[in-house]
Amino acid sequence: MAAPRYYAVSWDQLHRDSKALAWRLVERGPFRGVCAITRGGLIPAAIVARELECRVIETVSVVTYDEERRGEPSVVKPPVAAGDGEGWLLVDDLVDTGTTARLVRGILPRAHFATVYAKPAGRPLVDTFVTEVSQDTWILFPWDTEAQFVAPIARSATAAGD
C-alpha cells in the first residue's frame, strides 16, 4: 500500500488561491449572497465575498468525518436566508468524494457551487474550482496544522522500503 500524499497549504497560498477563485467568479455575479460550508469554507468564503463586494454571508454546517473516521453526513445548521440557492454562491475549501457536495446541492440546488480545491471524485459536483489534486492526496489546511520538523523524502522512502 502506498504512503498517503500530503499537500500542505499555507495561509498565504490559501489567500492567493481563494482570490484566484474570486477572479473566476466575478463575471458570474453579482450574487445575492455567499453561503460558506463550515468549517473549511469559512475563510475562502470570506476572501471571495470581500473580492466580490458581497456583504450577505450565510452558512451551512455539515458533519461528515473527523480525523479518524468517515460517517454519514448530517446537516447540523441549515442555511436560513438562501432559499433554494437562486442567485447565491456556495463556497467550500475542497470537494473530495462529493459526499458533502451532494448533500448541500440537495439543499441549495440552484446555487453556483465553487471550491478552492477539487479531487476527481467530487469535481463534477462543483461549478467552479481553482486547483485539482489527486484523489489520494490529503490537503493539510493551515487551520489544521502547525510548523514542525519533517524528515526528508529520501529518508522516508528508505524507511518505507525496509
Buried (B, 14 or more C-beta within 10 A) or exposed (E): EEEEEEBBBEEEBBBBBBBBBBEBBEEEBEBBBBBBBBBBBBBBBBBBBBBBEBEEBBBBBBBBBEEEEEEEBEBEEBBEEBBEBEBBBBBBBBBBBBBBBEBBBEBBEEBBBBBBBBBBBBBEBBBBBBBEBEEEBEBEBBEEEEEEEEEEEEEEEEEEEE
